[in-house]
Amino acid sequence: MILHCVFCQFDEAASRVEREDVLKALAEFSRSLDGVLAFDWGPNRDFERKSQAYSDGFVIRFSDRAALERYAEHPTHQQLGAQLCALCVGGGDGIAVFDLEIP
């Protein structure tokens, strides 16, 4: 299984509605794909005060690497990813991604 973790440093000019709209669209799209086991998203509560720059994030559970690759190459993902980048500080530089391979 692949755990795809994405953390967003949204620009202050991006409204809460814009942020939630793109995350909801990503969730809806992702859940429609074969090999996607779960999509969870929400605000960063940063209880340990270690990731203050990142206000929101999401995690997608993929059955395997092939499912992640289908997601990454899909035109809808690319379109929504561009929208997400446009809302973040420095575009894509305002997004951190971790892909964890879970045995």
DADA-V771941 format. One record per residue. SS is DSSP state (alpha for helix, beta for strand, coil for the rest). Layout:
ss: (SS SS)
This chain:
ss: (coil beta beta beta beta beta beta beta coil beta coil coil coil coil coil alpha alpha alpha alpha alpha alpha alpha alpha alpha alpha alpha alpha alpha alpha alpha alpha coil coil coil coil beta beta beta beta beta beta beta beta coil coil coil coil coil coil coil coil coil coil coil coil beta beta beta beta beta beta beta coil coil alpha alpha alpha alpha alpha alpha alpha alpha alpha coil alpha alpha alpha alpha alpha alpha alpha alpha alpha alpha alpha alpha coil beta coil coil alpha alpha alpha alpha beta beta beta beta beta beta beta coil coil)
